[in-house]
């Protein structure tokens, strides 16, 4: 059995540094057994969203007890939007949303995770961040 590793931070490292965000990593040594291409795309998309909607504070990535958690101290998601954020084309109603938002990223994340057989949950508090 061969293993594959990739640097999940590589595409986002410059943006994190430019925004002066604190990056917290807590990753155990147990490998994630999955499709690296598709799981990598999921992690990249969630990280890009965390970075896009966090102007100060932190982004935390942890992998403990086979649970991957990505958390930020960004603008958060309106409670009413949570149930819709994985719908195709939905990009929320917040005035702070990025003009380039297409509403496709989290739709793809949901689709890929379902096809890979993973469950996930999204929790958020307005002006406090998202997990």
N, C-alpha and C positions, 0 to 999 in steps of 0.2 A: 504494500500500500504506500503510495507516495503522498506527500503533504505539499500544500501550497500555502504560501504566506504572502500577504500584501500589506502595504503601509496604508491604513485607512485614513491617515491624516495628510498624506502627500498632496492631494488636490486642494486641500483647505488650509494648509499651514500658513501660506502667505497672507490670506485674508484674516485669519485669527491673529497673526502678529500685527498686521496693519490696524486692526480695530482695538488692539491692546487688550484682548480678552484673556482671562486666566483659563488655562486648560488643565483640568484635573483628570488624570488617568488612574484607574484602578482595575487592572486586567490580570486575572490569574493565568497560569500557564497551560490550563487545559485547552486543547484545540476545539474549535467549532467545526463540527463535521457538517458540511453543507456545500452547495454549489458556490464557488468563490465569485464567479461572475455576477450572479444574480443577487446574492447576499451582499456583495460589495457595492452593487448599485443601490440597494436599499439603504445601507449605512451611509453612503455618500450623499444620497438625497436628504436623509434626515439631518445629517450634519450641515449640509448647505442651508436647510431651513433654519436650524438652530443659529447658525452664524448670521444669516440674513436678518433675523428678527431679534438679535441681541446686539445692542449698541454698547453696552458696558456690562461688566460683571464676569460671568464664567460660562463655560461649557464643560460638562463632566461626562466622561465615558467610562462605564464600568462593565466588567464581565465577571460575575461571581455566581457560583452554583448554577451554571448554565443559563443565566439570565443576563442578557445584554440590555443595558440601560443607557440612554442618552438624555441628558437633562441640561436645560439652559436657564439663564436668569433674564430672558428676553421679555418681550411685550405680552406674551401669553396669548391665549385664544379665548374669544368670547364663549361663554358656556353654551349659548345657543348654536354656535358654529361647530362645536365638537362633533356632533352627530353627522355633519355634512362634509367635513374636510377631506374625506376619502372618496367623495363622489366626483365623477369626471367633470372637469371644468369649474369646480367650485373653488373660489379663492377668498371667500370671506367678505364681510361687509365693513371691516375696520378701516378707518381713514389712514391708519399707519401701514397698511399693506403695501407691498412693493408693486410698483407699476408694471413690472415684468412678470408678475405672477400669472401663471396659466391655469392653475388648478389641475395639472396633470401629474405632478410629482407624487403627492400622497395617494392619488388614485393608483399609480403604478406600484408604490410601496405596498399598499393593501393587496393588490392583485398578486404580486410576487410572493409576499409572505404567505398568503393563502395557498398558492400553488406549491410552495416549499413545505407546507404543513406546519407553519409556525403560528402561534397565537401572539397577540400583542395587545397593549392597552395604551391609551393616550390620556394623560391627565394634565390640566393646565389651570392656572390662576391668572386672571387679568393683571397685567403689570408686575407679575412675579415670576413668570416663566412656565416652561412646559417640560413634561417628562414623558 
